[in-house]
Amino acid sequence: MPLIYFYFLLVSLICFILIGFDKKAARNRKRRIPETTLLLWCLFGGSIGGGIGMWVFKHKTSKRSFLWKLYGIILFQILIGLVLYYYEVIRVY
């Protein structure tokens, strides 16, 4: 089980760093990281790091389409977590 925690920590850290790089690129008018890439990293388990990165770097916080997609990813992850928790509880009893 600790391996999965390491995975989520690593993916969240990568997502956090990508948000920071994208903010720096936006300020310097350089080539940006596509939103799809940022959202995929969030989908693969980096939503916590992505959310913290958005808050820390104040990036993408006013872009409603990005926020709705991120909230949808977070809701999907919560539902998956609840389903997995539910089936784990049933298997224990």
GROMACS elastic network, one bead per residue, 0.5 to 0.9 nm:
[ bonds ]
;  ai    aj funct       b0    kb
    1     4     6  0.56602   500
    1     5     6  0.70620   500
    2     5     6  0.51166   500
    2     6     6  0.63854   500
    2     7     6  0.87371   500
    3     6     6  0.50736   500
    3     7     6  0.62475   500
    3     8     6  0.88383   500
    4     8     6  0.63126   500
    4     9     6  0.85534   500
    5     8     6  0.52455   500
    5     9     6  0.61037   500
    5    10     6  0.85418   500
    6     9     6  0.50512   500
    6    10     6  0.60277   500
    6    11     6  0.85591   500
    7    10     6  0.51828   500
    7    11     6  0.61280   500
    7    12     6  0.84596   500
    7    45     6  0.81415   500
    8    11     6  0.51698   500
    8    12     6  0.59015   500
    8    13     6  0.83812   500
    8    44     6  0.85171   500
    8    45     6  0.56281   500
    8    46     6  0.65385   500
    8    48     6  0.89203   500
    9    12     6  0.51850   500
    9    13     6  0.60732   500
    9    14     6  0.86426   500
    9    45     6  0.85646   500
    9    46     6  0.78099   500
    9    49     6  0.82111   500
   10    13     6  0.50921   500
   10    14     6  0.62161   500
   10    15     6  0.86326   500
   10    46     6  0.81230   500
   11    14     6  0.50661   500
   11    15     6  0.61307   500
   11    16     6  0.85445   500
   11    41     6  0.69717   500
   11    42     6  0.80858   500
   11    44     6  0.73783   500
   11    45     6  0.60644   500
   11    47     6  0.87024   500
   11    49     6  0.77445   500
   12    15     6  0.50262   500
   12    16     6  0.60435   500
   12    17     6  0.85865   500
   12    41     6  0.79383   500
   12    42     6  0.75455   500
   12    45     6  0.65996   500
   12    47     6  0.65491   500
   12    48     6  0.60469   500
   12    50     6  0.66214   500
   13    16     6  0.50244   500
   13    17     6  0.62017   500
   13    18     6  0.85942   500
   13    46     6  0.73125   500
   13    48     6  0.89219   500
   13    49     6  0.57552   500
   13    50     6  0.83097   500
   14    17     6  0.51356   500
   14    18     6  0.61271   500
   14    19     6  0.86798   500
   14    41     6  0.78582   500
   14    46     6  0.74954   500
   14    49     6  0.76569   500
   14    50     6  0.86695   500
   15    18     6  0.50383   500
   15    19     6  0.62413   500
   15    20     6  0.86703   500
   15    38     6  0.68227   500
   15    39     6  0.88746   500
   15    41     6  0.58328   500
   15    42     6  0.66503   500
   15    45     6  0.89536   500
   15    46     6  0.55645   500
   15    47     6  0.75924   500
   15    48     6  0.85569   500
   15    49     6  0.56080   500
   15    50     6  0.52185   500
   15    51     6  0.89411   500
   15    53     6  0.76710   500
   16    19     6  0.52769   500
   16    20     6  0.64063   500
   16    21     6  0.88153   500
   16    46     6  0.78380   500
   16    47     6  0.89176   500
   16    48     6  0.83962   500
   16    50     6  0.50534   500
   16    51     6  0.78682   500
   16    52     6  0.69153   500
   16    54     6  0.79322   500
   17    20     6  0.50038   500
   17    21     6  0.61485   500
   17    22     6  0.85529   500
   17    49     6  0.83874   500
   17    50     6  0.85225   500
   17    53     6  0.74234   500
   18    21     6  0.50251   500
   18    22     6  0.60428   500
   18    23     6  0.85219   500
   18    33     6  0.76346   500
   18    38     6  0.70984   500
   18    41     6  0.89800   500
   18    50     6  0.83040   500
   18    53     6  0.84430   500
   19    22     6  0.51148   500
   19    23     6  0.61916   500
   19    24     6  0.86847   500
   19    33     6  0.84223   500
   19    38     6  0.72675   500
   19    49     6  0.88751   500
   19    50     6  0.66739   500
   19    53     6  0.57644   500
   19    54     6  0.66807   500
   19    57     6  0.76123   500
   19    59     6  0.72599   500
   19    60     6  0.87880   500
   20    23     6  0.51308   500
   20    24     6  0.62560   500
   20    25     6  0.86166   500
   20    53     6  0.66035   500
   20    54     6  0.81638   500
   20    56     6  0.85885   500
   20    57     6  0.62694   500
   20    59     6  0.80596   500
   21    24     6  0.50699   500
   21    25     6  0.60811   500
   21    26     6  0.85277   500
   21    32     6  0.83334   500
   21    33     6  0.79821   500
   22    26     6  0.60495   500
   22    27     6  0.86319   500
   22    30     6  0.89887   500
   22    31     6  0.84917   500
   22    32     6  0.56329   500
   22    33     6  0.56361   500
   22    34     6  0.86656   500
   22    59     6  0.82931   500
   23    26     6  0.50216   500
   23    27     6  0.62832   500
   23    28     6  0.86966   500
   23    32     6  0.83572   500
   23    57     6  0.68993   500
   23    58     6  0.82532   500
   23    59     6  0.60405   500
   23    60     6  0.85325   500
   24    27     6  0.51808   500
   24    28     6  0.62527   500
   24    29     6  0.84597   500
   24    30     6  0.83363   500
   24    32     6  0.89382   500
   25    28     6  0.51269   500
   25    29     6  0.57832   500
   25    31     6  0.62734   500
   25    32     6  0.57535   500
   25    33     6  0.82436   500
   26    29     6  0.50417   500
   26    30     6  0.62985   500
   26    31     6  0.77909   500
   26    32     6  0.65521   500
   27    30     6  0.77952   500
   28    31     6  0.89508   500
   29    32     6  0.81767   500
   32    35     6  0.87996   500
   33    36     6  0.84105   500
   33    37     6  0.68139   500
   33    38     6  0.72414   500
   34    37     6  0.53554   500
   34    38     6  0.66666   500
   34    39     6  0.88268   500
   35    38     6  0.50642   500
   35    39     6  0.60633   500
   35    40     6  0.84680   500
   35    66     6  0.75782   500
   36    39     6  0.51030   500
   36    40     6  0.59993   500
   36    41     6  0.86412   500
   37    40     6  0.51084   500
   37    41     6  0.63346   500
   37    42     6  0.86837   500
   38    41     6  0.53277   500
   38    42     6  0.64072   500
   38    43     6  0.87359   500
   38    50     6  0.78896   500
   39    43     6  0.60575   500
   39    44     6  0.86159   500
   39    46     6  0.88284   500
   39    47     6  0.83060   500
   39    50     6  0.85305   500
   39    66     6  0.82382   500
   39    69     6  0.76344   500
   39    70     6  0.67529   500
   39    73     6  0.81604   500
   40    44     6  0.61022   500
   40    45     6  0.87551   500
   40    46     6  0.85795   500
   41    44     6  0.51462   500
   41    45     6  0.66610   500
   41    46     6  0.55409   500
   41    47     6  0.74889   500
   41    50     6  0.81601   500
   42    45     6  0.54535   500
   42    48     6  0.76718   500
   42    49     6  0.78145   500
   42    50     6  0.62095   500
   42    51     6  0.86722   500
   42    70     6  0.74610   500
   42    73     6  0.73238   500
   42    74     6  0.83073   500
   43    46     6  0.65710   500
   43    47     6  0.66060   500
   43    70     6  0.83277   500
   43    73     6  0.59052   500
   43    74     6  0.78969   500
   43    76     6  0.88138   500
   43    77     6  0.78652   500
   44    47     6  0.80071   500
   45    48     6  0.77758   500
   45    49     6  0.87347   500
   45    77     6  0.81879   500
   46    49     6  0.52646   500
   46    50     6  0.59475   500
   46    51     6  0.84951   500
   47    51     6  0.59112   500
   47    52     6  0.84277   500
   47    70     6  0.75596   500
   47    73     6  0.76797   500
   47    74     6  0.66167   500
   47    77     6  0.88616   500
   48    51     6  0.51645   500
   48    52     6  0.61406   500
   48    53     6  0.84131   500
   48    74     6  0.86920   500
   49    52     6  0.51214   500
   49    53     6  0.58833   500
   49    54     6  0.84879   500
   50    54     6  0.60935   500
   50    55     6  0.85998   500
   50    70     6  0.88069   500
   51    54     6  0.51213   500
   51    55     6  0.63090   500
   51    56     6  0.86611   500
   51    70     6  0.84281   500
   52    55     6  0.50569   500
   52    56     6  0.60022   500
   52    57     6  0.84149   500
   53    56     6  0.50849   500
   53    57     6  0.57870   500
   53    58     6  0.76866   500
   53    59     6  0.76173   500
   54    57     6  0.54690   500
   54    58     6  0.52530   500
   54    60     6  0.63690   500
   54    61     6  0.64172   500
   55    58     6  0.50426   500
   55    59     6  0.70416   500
   55    60     6  0.89921   500
   55    61     6  0.75155   500
   56    59     6  0.79732   500
   57    60     6  0.89618   500
   58    61     6  0.62414   500
   58    62     6  0.89447   500
   59    62     6  0.79083   500
   59    63     6  0.88514   500
   60    63     6  0.53058   500
   60    64     6  0.82768   500
   60    66     6  0.70055   500
   60    67     6  0.75627   500
   61    64     6  0.76049   500
   61    66     6  0.82706   500
   61    67     6  0.70190   500
   62    65     6  0.89987   500
   62    66     6  0.86231   500
   62    67     6  0.79172   500
   63    66     6  0.56087   500
   63    67     6  0.63671   500
   63    68     6  0.88671   500
   64    68     6  0.60599   500
   64    69     6  0.85621   500
   65    68     6  0.52433   500
   65    69     6  0.63174   500
   65    70     6  0.86490   500
   66    69     6  0.51978   500
   66    70     6  0.61310   500
   66    71     6  0.85830   500
   67    71     6  0.59982   500
   67    72     6  0.84382   500
   68    71     6  0.50669   500
   68    72     6  0.60652   500
   68    73     6  0.86133   500
   69    72     6  0.50105   500
   69    73     6  0.62600   500
   69    74     6  0.86941   500
   70    73     6  0.50463   500
   70    74     6  0.62261   500
   70    75     6  0.86050   500
   71    74     6  0.50089   500
   71    75     6  0.60691   500
   71    76     6  0.84867   500
   72    75     6  0.50740   500
   72    76     6  0.60774   500
   72    77     6  0.85839   500
   73    76     6  0.50280   500
   73    77     6  0.61579   500
   73    78     6  0.86190   500
   74    77     6  0.50591   500
   74    78     6  0.61704   500
   74    79     6  0.86322   500
   75    78     6  0.50808   500
   75    79     6  0.61996   500
   75    80     6  0.86282   500
   76    79     6  0.51480   500
   76    80     6  0.61911   500
   76    81     6  0.85643   500
   77    80     6  0.50642   500
   77    81     6  0.60409   500
   77    82     6  0.85718   500
   78    82     6  0.61450   500
   78    83     6  0.86194   500
   79    82     6  0.50802   500
   79    83     6  0.61853   500
   79    84     6  0.85962   500
   80    83     6  0.51277   500
   80    84     6  0.61476   500
   80    85     6  0.84986   500
   81    84     6  0.51401   500
   81    85     6  0.60050   500
   81    86     6  0.84659   500
   82    86     6  0.59338   500
   82    87     6  0.85719   500
   83    86     6  0.50475   500
   83    87     6  0.62434   500
   83    88     6  0.85210   500
   84    87     6  0.52965   500
   84    88     6  0.60832   500
   84    89     6  0.86456   500
   85    88     6  0.50376   500
   85    89     6  0.61755   500
   85    90     6  0.86856   500
   86    89     6  0.52340   500
   86    90     6  0.63577   500
   86    91     6  0.87524   500
   87    90     6  0.50568   500
   87    91     6  0.61674   500
   87    92     6  0.86822   500
   88    91     6  0.51493   500
   88    92     6  0.62969   500
   88    93     6  0.89535   500
   89    92     6  0.52015   500
   89    93     6  0.66080   500
   90    93     6  0.54450   500
